[in-house]
Amino acid sequence: MRIIQIVRRFGPVGGLEGYAWQLTRALAARGIDVAVVCETDESEPIDGVPVTALGKMRPKPRWLHYLRFARRVAGERQKQSVQNEMWHSHEMVTCAEVATFHSTAHGAGERALHKRLDPTWHVNHWLERRTMGGAALRAMVPVSAPVRAQLAAAHPHWASRLADPIRPGVDFSEPIAARETGPIIGFIGREWKRKGLPRVLEMLRAMPNVRLVIAGVPRAEIARLLVGIEDRVELLGWVKDPNEFYSRIRLLVHPAKLEAYGMVVAEALARGIPVLVSEATGASADMGAAGCALPHTAPVQPWVDAARELLAHPPKEFPPIRSWAEVAEEYNLLYQGLSL
């Protein structure tokens, strides 16, 4: 059986695209016949994996971009459809038997009713329902248990299509041997408001002996938030090598308001770095005793207390590193089960 992976950008570019790329590599390494249909190919060639790039499309408005891509993929499937194949989508398309849901369910955790006055809110909700109800879909795979619960609540009619979560792997195998000393916390993430940087800065102001390293955030966007603490903050901007960030910190803080999984949490744990996260982060279920999870709405003091405890008494045991080969095996079992 051939497995066709569907993703807009194919390559090691992070997020759901990185998940699809890593999964494709791991499936191919297992000797599974796999191909890719994408909008743009941003990867190096993978032996035995043909890639069909449909060509770059107009990116805005985003919801229309999703529909254009879905139509192009459906047309491509009609064109190259053969026997004994299964299409696996990481995007909002309706022609795939398997789909992976990488984000939180639309509207989950939202309290602001004014957002529903925006027509795009309803369009995005429709896109999600359309994907969940796709005629070909047989299994929707969430990336974490919280996302599965959100989808079941939001789409009870399609709950029977929900598979068990398959969380991502980590492309890393050794803890960092050399690390700077001292109380240094870290934050990484482009969507810095949703991922909780304002809370991290609030914590820093309450811990005068602590330094902070920030990656993935342009200085111009947060300069006004750093007034008075500039001398204790190091901004790295975008980092090509994650170790450039992880080698500088002693504790990762990730107080996200909503996070389907949170790869940075898994990456930190794989490097022997403890984590302090919000309970809204899907990866919080996998950290064991190597970190602490708090409600993102909790006052700052419990966050400060937990950070000081983890810095002063780092955990000695960390959860086992999850490989992409394990992820590929879980998907392979799913594919085989659906093909029976």
ZITA-V328081 format. One record per residue. N is the residue number from 1. PSI is psi in whole degrees, -180 to 180 (999 if undefined). OMEGA is omega in degrees with one decimal (NA if undefined). NEAR is the number of other C-alpha atoms within 10 Angstrom. Layout:
N | PSI | OMEGA | NEAR
N | PSI | OMEGA | NEAR
This chain:
1 | 136 | 176.5 | 13
2 | 136 | 177.1 | 14
3 | 123 | 178.9 | 21
4 | 117 | 178.2 | 23
5 | 134 | -179.3 | 25
6 | 121 | 178.5 | 26
7 | 146 | -177.8 | 28
8 | -58 | 177.4 | 25
9 | 120 | -179.8 | 22
10 | 117 | 179.3 | 28
11 | 178 | -178.2 | 21
12 | 64 | -173.6 | 16
13 | 11 | 176.5 | 13
14 | 173 | 176.8 | 14
15 | -151 | -178.3 | 12
16 | -31 | 177.8 | 22
17 | -42 | 177.0 | 20
18 | -38 | 177.2 | 17
19 | -49 | -179.3 | 25
20 | -40 | 179.5 | 26
21 | -47 | 179.6 | 22
22 | -42 | 179.1 | 24
23 | -42 | 178.8 | 22
24 | -45 | 178.3 | 25
25 | -43 | -177.5 | 18
26 | -37 | 176.4 | 19
27 | -45 | 179.8 | 22
28 | -38 | 179.1 | 19
29 | -26 | 177.7 | 15
30 | 0 | 179.9 | 12
31 | 15 | 179.9 | 9
32 | 137 | 179.0 | 18
33 | 112 | -175.5 | 17
34 | 144 | 177.5 | 21
35 | 171 | -175.9 | 19
36 | 138 | 168.2 | 23
37 | 124 | -174.4 | 25
38 | 173 | 172.9 | 22
39 | -51 | 177.1 | 20
40 | 141 | 178.5 | 18
41 | 113 | -177.9 | 20
42 | 29 | -176.8 | 14
43 | 167 | 167.5 | 13
44 | 150 | -179.3 | 9
45 | 141 | 176.0 | 11
46 | 126 | -176.7 | 13
47 | 127 | 175.0 | 9
48 | 5 | -177.6 | 13
49 | 102 | 176.5 | 17
50 | 140 | -179.7 | 14
51 | 125 | 174.9 | 19
52 | 111 | 178.7 | 15
53 | 120 | -175.0 | 17
54 | -12 | 179.5 | 16
55 | 147 | -175.4 | 12
56 | 138 | 179.9 | 13
57 | 162 | 179.1 | 13
58 | 124 | -171.4 | 10
59 | -16 | -176.5 | 11
60 | 147 | -5.5 | 9
61 | 151 | -171.0 | 9
62 | -41 | -177.6 | 12
63 | -35 | 178.4 | 15
64 | -32 | 174.8 | 14
65 | -44 | 177.7 | 14
66 | -45 | -178.6 | 19
67 | -42 | 178.0 | 14
68 | -46 | -179.4 | 15
69 | -44 | -179.7 | 23
70 | -42 | 179.4 | 20
71 | -40 | 179.6 | 15
72 | -40 | 179.6 | 17
73 | -44 | 179.1 | 24
74 | -41 | 177.5 | 14
75 | -40 | 178.6 | 13
76 | -38 | 179.4 | 14
77 | -42 | 178.1 | 16
78 | -37 | -176.6 | 11
79 | -42 | -172.9 | 9
80 | 13 | -176.7 | 7
81 | 131 | 176.8 | 11
82 | 171 | 177.8 | 10
83 | 155 | 172.3 | 7
84 | 54 | 174.3 | 9
85 | 157 | 178.5 | 16
86 | 130 | -178.6 | 20
87 | 133 | -176.1 | 22
88 | 114 | -175.0 | 26
89 | 145 | 171.2 | 26
90 | 15 | -176.7 | 20
91 | -179 | -178.6 | 21
92 | 75 | 176.4 | 24
93 | 166 | -175.2 | 28
94 | 7 | -175.3 | 22
95 | 16 | -177.0 | 22
96 | 146 | 176.8 | 27
97 | -32 | -179.6 | 19
98 | 140 | 175.1 | 27
99 | 145 | 173.6 | 28
100 | 129 | -179.6 | 22
101 | 112 | -169.8 | 27
102 | -14 | -175.3 | 22
103 | 178 | 171.2 | 16
104 | 156 | 179.1 | 23
105 | 144 | -177.4 | 22
106 | 127 | 178.4 | 18
107 | -7 | -179.3 | 16
108 | 132 | 177.4 | 13
109 | -1 | -178.8 | 12
110 | 137 | 176.1 | 10
111 | -17 | -176.0 | 8
112 | 105 | -178.7 | 8
113 | -23 | -177.9 | 8
114 | -22 | 179.6 | 7
115 | -28 | -178.3 | 13
116 | -6 | 173.7 | 11
117 | -13 | 179.2 | 9
118 | 121 | -179.2 | 10
119 | -32 | -178.5 | 9
120 | -26 | 176.1 | 14
121 | -45 | -178.4 | 13
122 | -34 | 177.1 | 15
123 | -44 | 179.3 | 13
124 | -37 | 176.7 | 16
125 | -40 | 177.6 | 14
126 | -41 | 178.3 | 14
127 | -41 | 179.3 | 19
128 | -45 | 178.4 | 20
129 | -40 | 179.9 | 17
130 | -41 | 178.7 | 14
131 | -46 | 179.6 | 21
132 | -32 | -178.4 | 25
133 | 15 | -179.6 | 16
134 | 136 | -174.6 | 18
135 | -34 | -177.4 | 12
136 | -18 | -168.9 | 14
137 | 131 | 176.6 | 20
138 | -22 | 179.7 | 18
139 | 122 | 172.8 | 22
140 | 120 | -174.1 | 26
141 | 110 | 175.0 | 23
142 | 157 | -178.5 | 27
143 | -5 | 177.5 | 24
144 | 163 | 179.2 | 27
145 | -42 | 177.4 | 17
146 | -38 | 179.2 | 22
147 | -39 | 177.3 | 24
148 | -43 | 179.3 | 23
149 | -40 | 178.7 | 16
150 | -44 | -178.7 | 19
151 | -39 | 178.8 | 23
152 | -38 | 179.4 | 17
153 | -38 | -176.8 | 14
154 | -29 | -175.2 | 18
155 | 64 | -176.0 | 16
156 | -29 | -179.0 | 11
157 | -29 | -176.8 | 11
158 | 14 | -175.4 | 16
159 | -29 | -179.1 | 17
160 | -18 | 179.2 | 12
161 | -10 | -176.8 | 17
162 | 126 | 176.2 | 20
163 | 174 | 173.6 | 17
164 | 149 | 179.6 | 16
165 | 144 | 170.3 | 18
166 | 101 | -176.7 | 18
167 | 159 | -176.5 | 24
168 | 165 | 173.2 | 26
169 | -176 | 179.1 | 20
170 | 128 | -179.9 | 21
171 | 64 | -177.9 | 13
172 | 143 | -174.5 | 13
173 | -8 | -176.6 | 11
174 | 136 | 174.0 | 9
175 | 157 | 177.1 | 13
176 | 124 | -177.1 | 14
177 | -46 | -177.1 | 8
178 | 130 | -179.2 | 8
179 | 145 | 177.4 | 11
180 | 148 | 179.3 | 11
181 | 171 | 179.7 | 9
182 | 165 | -178.7 | 14
183 | 95 | -177.3 | 18
184 | 121 | 176.6 | 19
185 | 159 | -177.6 | 24
186 | 151 | 174.6 | 23
187 | 136 | 178.1 | 26
188 | 135 | 177.5 | 26
189 | 131 | -178.5 | 19
190 | -43 | 179.1 | 13
191 | 71 | -166.0 | 12
192 | -28 | 178.3 | 20
193 | -51 | -179.2 | 13
194 | -34 | -177.4 | 15
195 | -4 | 167.6 | 25
196 | 22 | 179.0 | 22
197 | -39 | 177.7 | 24
198 | -37 | 176.7 | 15
199 | -40 | 179.6 | 19
200 | -42 | 179.2 | 21
201 | -35 | 175.4 | 17
202 | -41 | 176.7 | 15
203 | -44 | -177.2 | 20
204 | -40 | 179.5 | 19
205 | -24 | 179.2 | 16
206 | -2 | -179.5 | 13
207 | 81 | -171.9 | 15
208 | -18 | -179.1 | 10
209 | 7 | -175.0 | 11
210 | 146 | 174.6 | 17
211 | 161 | -176.9 | 20
212 | 135 | 173.4 | 25
213 | 128 | -178.7 | 20
214 | 133 | 176.5 | 22
215 | 149 | 175.1 | 22
216 | 3 | -177.0 | 18
217 | 124 | 177.0 | 19
218 | 137 | -178.4 | 15
219 | -41 | -175.0 | 15
220 | -30 | -176.2 | 7
221 | -26 | -173.1 | 9
222 | 8 | -175.7 | 13
223 | -41 | -177.1 | 10
224 | -24 | -179.9 | 10
225 | -13 | -174.7 | 13
226 | 4 | -178.2 | 14
227 | 125 | 179.2 | 9
228 | -15 | -179.3 | 9
229 | 14 | -176.4 | 14
230 | -36 | -175.6 | 14
231 | -10 | 179.2 | 10
232 | 10 | -178.7 | 16
233 | 130 | 175.2 | 18
234 | 121 | 179.0 | 15
235 | 122 | -178.1 | 16
236 | -16 | -172.9 | 16
237 | -154 | 178.6 | 17
238 | 134 | -179.4 | 16
239 | 130 | 178.7 | 12
240 | -41 | 178.7 | 9
241 | 114 | -178.3 | 8
242 | -29 | -179.1 | 14
243 | -21 | 175.6 | 14
244 | -33 | 176.7 | 12
245 | -53 | -173.1 | 22
246 | -30 | -179.1 | 26
247 | -13 | -177.1 | 17
248 | -10 | -170.3 | 19
249 | 158 | 176.5 | 25
250 | -15 | -178.5 | 24
251 | 130 | 174.0 | 26
252 | 130 | 177.1 | 26
253 | 126 | -174.7 | 28
254 | 76 | -175.9 | 29
255 | 54 | -173.2 | 28
256 | 145 | 175.1 | 24
257 | -33 | -179.0 | 18
258 | 127 | -176.8 | 21
259 | 116 | -177.5 | 24
260 | -47 | 175.0 | 24
261 | -72 | -178.2 | 26
262 | 74 | -177.2 | 23
263 | -30 | -178.6 | 20
264 | -30 | 178.1 | 20
265 | -49 | 178.4 | 25
266 | -39 | 180.0 | 23
267 | -41 | 178.8 | 20
268 | -46 | -179.3 | 24
269 | -38 | 179.4 | 25
270 | -23 | 179.8 | 22
271 | 11 | 177.9 | 19
272 | 27 | 180.0 | 22
273 | 124 | 178.5 | 24
274 | 162 | -175.4 | 28
275 | 147 | 173.4 | 30
276 | 112 | -170.0 | 23
277 | 167 | 173.5 | 27
278 | 155 | 176.6 | 26
279 | -15 | 178.4 | 22
280 | 0 | 179.0 | 22
281 | 121 | -176.4 | 27
282 | -36 | -177.5 | 23
283 | -10 | -179.5 | 24
284 | -25 | -179.6 | 23
285 | -14 | -173.6 | 13
286 | 4 | -172.0 | 18
287 | -11 | 179.6 | 20
288 | -136 | -179.0 | 12
289 | 11 | -176.3 | 13
290 | 17 | 179.5 | 19
291 | -169 | -177.1 | 24
292 | 139 | 177.6 | 20
293 | 133 | 179.9 | 19
294 | 156 | 173.7 | 18
295 | 137 | -178.3 | 16
296 | -17 | 179.0 | 21
297 | -2 | -179.0 | 12
298 | 152 | 175.9 | 10
299 | 164 | -175.1 | 11
300 | -31 | -173.6 | 14
301 | -46 | 175.8 | 12
302 | -34 | 177.0 | 13
303 | -42 | 178.1 | 25
304 | -46 | -179.0 | 17
305 | -43 | -179.5 | 12
306 | -39 | 178.6 | 17
307 | -45 | 179.3 | 24
308 | -39 | -179.7 | 16
309 | -45 | -179.1 | 13
310 | -32 | 176.7 | 20
311 | -39 | -177.8 | 17
312 | -34 | -177.5 | 11
313 | 76 | -178.6 | 9
314 | 143 | 177.2 | 17
315 | 149 | -179.5 | 16
316 | -19 | -178.7 | 9
317 | 138 | 179.7 | 12
318 | 153 | 179.4 | 18
319 | 154 | 178.6 | 14
320 | 147 | 179.3 | 11
321 | 131 | 179.4 | 17
322 | 124 | -176.9 | 17
323 | 159 | 175.0 | 15
324 | -22 | 174.2 | 22
325 | -37 | 176.4 | 18
326 | -40 | 178.2 | 16
327 | -45 | -179.5 | 20
328 | -39 | 179.9 | 24
329 | -40 | 178.3 | 15
330 | -42 | 177.3 | 15
331 | -39 | 179.1 | 18
332 | -41 | 177.0 | 16
333 | -38 | 177.1 | 11
334 | -48 | 178.3 | 16
335 | -47 | -178.0 | 20
336 | -40 | 179.5 | 10
337 | -38 | -179.4 | 9
338 | -23 | -177.3 | 13
339 | -10 | -178.9 | 11
340 | 999 | NA | 5
